[in-house]
Amino acid sequence: MRVVVGELDAAWRSVRDVLGTAARDYGAAVAAVPEHVARGVTETVARAMDSDAANVPTLRTAFSDLSGGISTTATSSTYVAGRDLIDAVDYSALRRTGGTTSLGNNPRFEDIQRLQGFNGPHTITTAHEVDAVVTERRPALFRGFEEDRYLEAFVAGPVRPGGGPTGSGTYATPLEHVALRYTDPTHKQDLATRQARVLRMALRPEAKITTLRTLESERSRTLAQVARELRALRDIAHPTIEETARRNALMDKELTLADIGQYGALRGWDAIDGSDTFSNKEWNILNPTALLIQR
């Protein structure tokens, strides 16, 4: 299969143009890259992603241990701790094979979740047990739903990731009044109806949390290193097949890391705290197995 270097360069330049110098996040531009380009950029054989997921070590902890000895009568899932996969992933394979079993609007993010083992179920628990794990650093989180059926589907699982200013993932806020706004865009429902469409949640005590500012700074350093490697490869007048493949892989890596939710999940973070950046204090949950939902 022919490596389409010129076509990929043109596509990537178009992404750069869409982003502009003031862009905070590249996620919206990633979708602009033609799928046929992503499929044709390299001859690297796609690895089976689920085989990696099968090797992820799991941490099985009874929920009573997490909540200070409080026993639960609700459904308890297995928390899966993430690993740093940023330099272990075949990015070209990830971009080619993503989306075969997609639940949401970002199939590649879901593939990253599968690689990490983040695609398992959340835990359904009680108000008392959520209270037991809430701290100032790890507040209770709220998510509002426009219809009852959306709330029930979320509770039943699996969690369908979405998108937003913090990249791919599942959004929630520590401000209940903000979550209430999402339950009634028409402003016609009574308060009791709106309150019934808000879920209260928390993250497990062992969940790995980073702030959006910290993650953006870290990602900038990673992308700078990728850019340096790409410049060096582009300066080669007559690249070998291996050098061309490496160049294409780096471009796929750059496009994948453009979505900061994908970057955070590849680093093994469970959640991104954006409360010091956004007025609605929103969080992005990358790993549903770290999530406790009050019912």
Summary of the structure (lengths in Angstrom):
residues: 295
radius of gyration: 20.5
end to end distance: 53.0
largest distance: 68.5
contacts: 936
relative contact order: 0.19
helix: 44%
strand: 12%
